[in-house]
Amino acid sequence: MNGFKINIPKIILDKDVLNGNEFGCRQQDFADIIETARQNSLAISGGQVQYALPDGTCELYWLSYDTADKKADETWKTYCDRTAKECLEKFNSLIQAIDIEKEALNSFKFLQDKKHSGVDINKYRTFILYFDSET
């Protein structure tokens, strides 16, 4: 198991759509994963949108839902609760405000070529998440 995934519960890892060194999920699983992480005392550092195709990855790093660092006076539980809420709010705002496919196609010729060749690029849209554990 990858080192960064050691403290992530299996119930979350079962929804991981990537095989590499990042955790990625589908849009429909995002809110459940955030809540499961919170319930398992994992904080959410944030993440960004990627298109992870078998032959290439396009990272839309500017489409992120990052959270603020842990405050000195925050308990771990408060930090986990806050980052879950903060990340989900930013994610939902991003989903509502941005046409992600349009942004991806405007940014990456690779994705334009894939779409023109008949590939459903949204099948490869992945939402990266970074977790933080107390230990």
C-alpha positions in Angstrom: 0.0 0.0 0.0 1.2 3.5 -0.8 2.5 5.3 2.3 0.1 8.2 2.0 -2.9 5.7 2.0 -1.9 3.9 5.2 -4.2 5.9 7.5 -7.1 6.0 5.0 -10.0 3.6 5.9 -10.8 0.9 3.4 -14.4 2.3 3.0 -12.7 5.4 1.4 -10.0 3.5 -0.5 -12.7 1.4 -2.2 -13.9 4.5 -4.0 -10.3 5.4 -5.2 -10.3 5.5 -9.0 -6.5 6.0 -9.3 -3.7 3.4 -9.0 -0.9 5.9 -8.4 0.2 8.1 -5.5 -3.0 10.2 -5.3 -6.5 9.5 -4.2 -9.1 10.4 -6.8 -12.9 9.9 -6.9 -15.9 10.5 -9.0 -18.2 13.5 -8.5 -21.1 11.4 -7.2 -18.9 9.9 -4.4 -17.3 13.2 -3.3 -19.7 14.2 -0.5 -19.8 10.7 1.0 -16.0 10.4 1.0 -15.7 13.8 2.8 -18.2 12.7 5.4 -16.6 9.3 5.9 -13.2 11.0 6.3 -14.6 13.4 8.9 -16.2 10.5 10.8 -12.8 8.7 10.7 -10.9 11.7 12.1 -9.2 12.6 8.8 -8.8 16.2 7.9 -9.1 17.3 4.3 -6.2 19.4 2.9 -8.1 19.9 -0.4 -7.5 18.8 -3.9 -8.1 19.7 -7.5 -9.7 18.4 -10.7 -7.9 16.0 -13.0 -8.6 14.1 -16.2 -6.8 10.9 -15.6 -6.7 8.9 -18.9 -4.7 5.7 -19.4 -2.2 7.6 -21.7 -2.0 10.9 -20.0 -3.2 13.1 -17.1 -4.3 16.7 -17.3 -4.4 18.5 -14.0 -6.6 21.6 -13.7 -4.7 22.7 -10.6 -6.5 26.1 -10.6 -9.8 24.3 -10.1 -9.1 23.5 -6.4 -11.0 23.1 -3.2 -8.2 23.6 -0.7 -8.7 24.2 2.9 -7.0 26.4 5.4 -4.2 25.0 7.6 -4.9 23.8 11.1 -5.1 26.7 13.5 -3.0 26.6 16.7 -6.0 26.7 18.9 -8.0 24.1 17.0 -8.6 20.6 18.4 -8.1 17.8 15.9 -11.8 17.1 15.8 -12.6 20.7 15.2 -10.0 20.8 12.4 -11.5 17.6 10.8 -15.0 19.1 11.0 -14.0 22.5 9.6 -12.0 21.1 6.7 -14.8 18.7 5.7 -17.3 21.6 5.6 -14.8 24.0 4.0 -13.8 21.5 1.3 -17.3 20.5 0.4 -18.5 24.1 0.2 -15.6 25.0 -2.1 -16.2 21.9 -4.2 -20.0 22.6 -4.6 -19.2 26.2 -5.5 -16.7 25.1 -8.1 -19.2 22.5 -9.6 -21.9 25.2 -9.8 -19.8 28.0 -11.2 -17.4 26.3 -13.7 -18.1 24.3 -16.8 -15.2 21.9 -16.1 -15.3 20.1 -19.4 -15.1 23.5 -21.3 -12.2 24.6 -19.0 -10.4 21.3 -19.7 -10.9 21.5 -23.4 -9.7 25.1 -23.6 -6.6 24.2 -21.6 -5.4 20.9 -23.0 -5.0 20.0 -26.7 -4.6 16.4 -25.6 -8.2 16.4 -24.3 -9.4 18.2 -27.4 -7.9 15.5 -29.5 -9.4 12.7 -27.3 -12.9 14.2 -27.5 -12.6 14.7 -31.3 -11.7 11.1 -31.6 -14.8 10.0 -29.8 -13.5 9.5 -26.3 -16.0 10.5 -23.5 -13.4 12.6 -21.5 -15.8 13.1 -18.6 -15.5 9.4 -17.9 -12.0 10.2 -16.8 -12.8 13.3 -14.8 -11.3 12.7 -11.3 -11.5 14.8 -8.2 -8.3 14.5 -6.2 -8.4 14.6 -2.5 -5.6 14.9 0.1 -6.2 13.7 3.6 -4.3 14.4 6.8 -4.3 12.2 9.9 -3.4 13.1 13.4 -0.8 10.4 13.7 
